[in-house]
């Protein structure tokens, strides 16, 4: 099974970056500092969108283990025997409840959100718990 970034999300990130630059150009009145900040924010959002395009599948499972995307777009293979724990972390933040899926290998902790998986992490947890 595989879980991926929703297909619409990279387009929203890229559009947000471009809208930020257009707004800055309209309001900056030629101020190079404001334009520079707007360009940096736009570049960050475009890089974030590029990650979603280059590595859309963030989690995949098979009989032998998991494949997880780490860093910008690197895939790491985790055998079932190397996984110490898989858990759901739920926390209140800014009046909202956020859920993250945590995959603990002892050496690394891989944290995935609904934006990474396309579905709430609670729906994936049963597929990742091994006897």
PyMOL commands that set and color helices and strands:
alter all, ss='L'
color gray80, all
select helices_A, chain A and resi 9-27+32-54+80-82+114-117+121-128
alter helices_A, ss='H'
color red, helices_A
select strands_A, chain A and resi 2-4+57-61+65-70+74-79+85-93+96-104+109-112
alter strands_A, ss='S'
color yellow, strands_A
deselect
rebuild
show_as cartoon
